[in-house]
Amino acid sequence: MAFNKKPVTGMRDILPAEMEVRIKLQGIIRETYSGYGFTEIETPLVEHIGNLTSKQGGENEKLIFKILKRGDNLRRGLAKIREGADNEEEAFDALTEEGLRYDLTLPLSRYYAANSASLPQPFKALQMGPVFRADRPQKGRFRQFMQCDIDILGDATNLAEKELMLATSEALEKIGFSKYNFYIVINDRRFLFELIKYAGMDEAKAEEILITLDKADKIGADGVDKELMDMGCSEEETRRLREILDSFTTDAAGVRAFAAKIGSDEALSAGENVADIMESVAGVSGRNINVRFDPTLVRGMGYYTGTIFEIKTEAFGSSVGGGGRYDKMVGRFTGQNVPAVGFSIGFERIMTILMDSDMSELISSDSKCAWLIEKGMPADRLAQIFDEAGKERANGRQILTVWMAKNKKFQKDNLTAQGYKEFRDIYREELKH
């Protein structure tokens, strides 16, 4: 049977031109985040299956790549299934004990719980690495994809949210994403539950109601209202919710007015939190950071407890980044809650947008020079050329040494497409430039 040369569905090979861009962008992001005091860590790709299926990951828990047990453990698991597992979940538990991580937040929480005594407080973490979800592949959505996260653990104040927004928006600006007019959408999870109370809806259906609200940008207001009534919300409850959702403005003043209309202490606290973040970030001179309030923003993760945010742009149908506060996640490991908040750049989606545009600015470099060496060059002269190229590289230049092709024009055209701007032809008898 012949080998299959195609990558596994939902995963992909990355060609050199794109890889060069990816490395460059990751370098810019790392440098930017380091400037804000974030320190890079690494966690394993594989996590305990019990951690991954803890009801904290929302819909992502349905997309986990589970890893089969091995050896005797697998045989015992199979025997248990043959004896009769009570349900599908018990059958899976018999066969698996590990899985591939679906995001970087849960592994970071475990990492912090295990190592907090050795970490600075508050701890500002930077993580960049692949995550895995058994999702349906589509443009900008893969089963293996890169995430770029920054998190602050140990700071209960919204200074943490402000720093995350400043750092993330600066990183996007530096990689040239400003031309896509990106903006940050912000909300507070506390608003969502206060809205349900305000409308008089059944609080036992809160999660179901929130899932519907989260579809607002896809199915519209009428679609949301229909779904709410289909799940048993009354016409009066739906009208009351719609009335307040149609009356807000997206600026800081609008946040405070929205909170005042709900009127509860929890809503007023959430409103002041969001408005303060927006005013602080918008007030930074020299930065034009666009932050908009949206009370229908939900984000699907079960672990969010307060502020939530997403990065959006008209250049892409879905968000290209997001995050929020998850003050109870570390406590699932230690029994003691630790304030925590994070922001993740959707690296693959941003790459998808950038790769559809002119990439010449990102792949070309004045430091890239190709030396075309005539075939048959004597060994002693070739050694001199290698020595000279080494000195150039030591000075920061990228020197490609390659045999000269018969069709030099075609060869140079191909090298130009790879970002080489300067060429040097080296002949056996003499040097020509």
Backbone hydrogen bonds, N-H to C=O, Kabsch-Sander energy under -0.5 kcal/mol:
donor,donor_aa,acceptor,acceptor_aa,energy
5,K,3,F,-0.6
11,M,8,V,-2.4
15,L,13,D,-0.5
19,M,15,L,-2.6
20,E,16,P,-2.5
21,V,17,A,-1.4
22,R,18,E,-2.7
23,I,19,M,-2.6
24,K,20,E,-2.0
25,L,21,V,-2.9
26,Q,22,R,-2.7
27,G,23,I,-2.0
28,I,24,K,-2.0
29,I,25,L,-2.6
30,R,26,Q,-2.8
31,E,27,G,-2.5
32,T,28,I,-2.4
33,Y,29,I,-2.6
34,S,30,R,-2.7
35,G,31,E,-1.6
36,Y,32,T,-0.6
36,Y,33,Y,-1.2
37,G,34,S,-1.9
38,F,33,Y,-1.8
39,T,124,K,-2.7
41,I,126,L,-2.5
47,E,99,G,-3.1
49,I,97,E,-1.8
51,N,48,H,-0.6
52,L,48,H,-1.8
53,T,49,I,-1.7
54,S,51,N,-1.0
60,N,57,G,-1.6
61,E,58,G,-1.5
62,K,59,E,-1.8
63,L,60,N,-1.7
64,I,61,E,-0.6
66,K,64,I,-0.9
67,I,98,E,-2.6
69,K,95,L,-3.2
73,N,70,R,-1.3
74,L,70,R,-0.7
75,R,71,G,-2.0
76,R,72,D,-2.7
77,G,73,N,-1.9
78,L,74,L,-2.7
79,A,75,R,-2.1
80,K,76,R,-2.0
81,I,77,G,-1.9
82,R,78,L,-2.4
83,E,79,A,-1.9
84,G,80,K,-0.8
84,G,81,I,-0.8
85,A,81,I,-0.6
91,A,87,N,-1.8
92,F,88,E,-2.4
93,D,89,E,-2.3
94,A,90,E,-1.5
95,L,91,A,-0.9
95,L,92,F,-0.9
96,T,92,F,-2.1
97,E,67,I,-0.9
98,E,67,I,-0.8
99,G,47,E,-2.2
100,L,65,F,-2.5
101,R,45,L,-2.9
108,L,104,L,-1.6
109,S,105,T,-2.3
110,R,106,L,-2.1
111,Y,107,P,-2.7
112,Y,108,L,-2.9
113,A,109,S,-2.4
114,A,110,R,-2.0
115,N,111,Y,-1.7
116,S,112,Y,-1.7
118,S,115,N,-2.1
119,L,116,S,-1.4
123,F,153,L,-2.8
124,K,122,P,-0.6
125,A,123,F,-0.7
125,A,151,D,-2.4
126,L,39,T,-2.3
127,Q,149,D,-2.5
129,G,147,Q,-1.9
131,V,145,F,-2.7
132,F,101,R,-2.7
133,R,143,R,-2.0
134,A,63,L,-3.4
135,D,133,R,-2.4
138,Q,141,R,-1.8
141,R,138,Q,-2.7
143,R,10,G,-3.1
144,Q,10,G,-1.1
145,F,131,V,-2.2
147,Q,129,G,-2.3
148,C,345,I,-1.3
149,D,127,Q,-3.1
149,D,147,Q,-0.5
150,I,343,F,-2.3
151,D,125,A,-2.3
152,I,341,V,-2.8
153,L,123,F,-2.7
154,G,339,P,-3.5
156,A,154,G,-0.5
160,A,157,T,-1.3
162,K,158,N,-2.0
163,E,159,L,-2.3
164,L,160,A,-2.3
165,M,161,E,-2.3
166,L,162,K,-2.4
167,A,163,E,-2.8
168,T,164,L,-2.6
169,S,165,M,-2.3
170,E,166,L,-1.9
171,A,167,A,-2.3
172,L,168,T,-2.1
173,E,169,S,-2.2
174,K,170,E,-2.4
175,I,171,A,-1.4
176,G,173,E,-1.4
177,F,172,L,-2.6
179,K,176,G,-0.6
180,Y,177,F,-1.8
181,N,178,S,-2.3
183,Y,312,K,-2.4
184,I,290,N,-3.0
185,V,183,Y,-0.5
185,V,310,E,-3.1
186,I,292,R,-2.6
187,N,308,I,-2.4
189,R,306,G,-3.3
191,F,188,D,-1.7
192,L,188,D,-0.8
193,F,189,R,-1.2
194,E,190,R,-1.8
195,L,191,F,-2.4
196,I,192,L,-1.5
197,K,193,F,-1.8
198,Y,194,E,-2.7
199,A,195,L,-2.3
200,G,196,I,-0.6
200,G,197,K,-1.0
201,M,196,I,-2.1
203,E,201,M,-0.5
205,K,202,D,-1.7
206,A,203,E,-1.6
209,I,205,K,-2.6
210,L,206,A,-2.7
211,I,207,E,-2.1
212,T,208,E,-1.5
213,L,209,I,-2.4
214,D,210,L,-2.2
215,K,212,T,-1.5
216,A,213,L,-1.9
218,K,215,K,-2.2
219,I,215,K,-2.9
220,G,215,K,-0.5
220,G,216,A,-1.5
223,G,219,I,-0.9
224,V,220,G,-2.1
225,D,221,A,-2.6
226,K,222,D,-2.3
227,E,223,G,-2.1
228,L,224,V,-2.4
229,M,225,D,-2.2
230,D,226,K,-2.3
231,M,227,E,-1.5
232,G,229,M,-1.3
233,C,228,L,-2.3
238,T,234,S,-2.5
239,R,235,E,-2.5
240,R,236,E,-2.4
241,L,237,E,-2.2
242,R,238,T,-2.7
243,E,239,R,-2.4
244,I,240,R,-1.4
245,L,241,L,-2.1
246,D,242,R,-1.8
247,S,244,I,-1.0
255,V,251,D,-1.7
256,R,252,A,-2.0
257,A,253,A,-2.3
258,F,254,G,-2.3
259,A,255,V,-2.5
260,A,256,R,-2.4
261,K,257,A,-1.9
262,I,258,F,-1.6
263,G,259,A,-2.8
268,L,264,S,-2.4
269,S,265,D,-2.3
270,A,266,E,-2.3
271,G,267,A,-2.7
272,E,268,L,-2.2
273,N,269,S,-2.0
274,V,270,A,-2.5
275,A,271,G,-2.6
276,D,272,E,-2.3
277,I,273,N,-1.9
278,M,274,V,-2.4
279,E,275,A,-2.6
280,S,276,D,-2.2
281,V,277,I,-2.4
282,A,278,M,-2.4
283,G,279,E,-1.2
284,V,281,V,-1.2
287,R,284,V,-1.3
289,I,287,R,-0.7
290,N,288,N,-0.6
291,V,289,I,-0.8
292,R,184,I,-3.1
293,F,250,T,-2.5
294,D,186,I,-2.2
297,L,294,D,-1.7
302,G,56,Q,-1.1
303,Y,56,Q,-1.3
304,Y,301,M,-0.9
305,T,325,R,-3.2
306,G,325,R,-1.0
308,I,187,N,-2.8
309,F,323,G,-2.2
310,E,185,V,-2.1
311,I,321,G,-2.2
312,K,183,Y,-2.8
314,E,180,Y,-0.5
316,F,313,T,-1.5
320,V,311,I,-2.7
321,G,311,I,-0.6
322,G,344,S,-2.4
323,G,309,F,-2.3
324,G,342,G,-1.6
325,R,307,T,-2.7
326,Y,340,A,-2.8
329,M,326,Y,-1.2
332,R,328,K,-0.6
332,R,329,M,-1.4
333,F,330,V,-1.8
334,T,330,V,-1.7
335,G,331,G,-2.3
338,V,327,D,-0.7
341,V,152,I,-1.7
342,G,324,G,-2.2
343,F,150,I,-2.8
344,S,322,G,-3.0
345,I,148,C,-2.8
346,G,320,V,-2.4
347,F,345,I,-1.9
348,E,146,M,-0.8
350,I,346,G,-2.2
351,M,347,F,-2.6
352,T,348,E,-2.3
353,I,349,R,-1.9
354,L,350,I,-2.6
355,M,351,M,-3.0
356,D,352,T,-0.9
356,D,353,I,-0.6
357,S,354,L,-1.6
359,M,357,S,-0.6
362,L,359,M,-1.1
363,I,359,M,-1.9
364,S,360,S,-1.8
365,S,419,G,-1.3
368,K,365,S,-1.5
369,C,367,S,-0.6
369,C,398,Q,-3.0
370,A,422,E,-2.6
371,W,369,C,-0.5
371,W,400,L,-3.6
372,L,370,A,-0.6
372,L,424,R,-2.9
373,I,371,W,-0.7
373,I,402,V,-2.9
374,E,426,I,-3.0
377,M,374,E,-0.8
382,L,378,P,-2.5
383,A,379,A,-2.2
384,Q,380,D,-1.4
385,I,381,R,-2.1
386,F,382,L,-2.5
387,D,383,A,-2.1
388,E,384,Q,-2.4
389,A,385,I,-2.7
390,G,386,F,-2.1
391,K,387,D,-1.6
392,E,388,E,-1.8
393,R,389,A,-2.4
394,A,390,G,-2.0
395,N,391,K,-0.8
395,N,392,E,-0.7
396,G,393,R,-2.0
397,R,392,E,-1.9
398,Q,367,S,-3.1
399,I,397,R,-0.7
400,L,369,C,-2.6
400,L,398,Q,-0.6
401,T,399,I,-0.6
402,V,371,W,-2.3
402,V,400,L,-0.5
404,M,373,I,-3.0
408,K,406,K,-1.2
411,Q,407,N,-2.0
412,K,408,K,-2.9
413,D,409,K,-2.3
414,N,410,F,-2.0
415,L,411,Q,-2.1
416,T,412,K,-2.6
417,A,413,D,-1.8
418,Q,414,N,-0.7
418,Q,415,L,-0.6
419,G,416,T,-1.8
420,Y,415,L,-2.2
421,K,368,K,-1.2
422,E,368,K,-1.2
424,R,370,A,-2.3
425,D,432,K,-0.6
426,I,372,L,-3.2
426,I,424,R,-0.5
427,Y,425,D,-0.6
427,Y,430,E,-1.2
432,K,425,D,-1.3
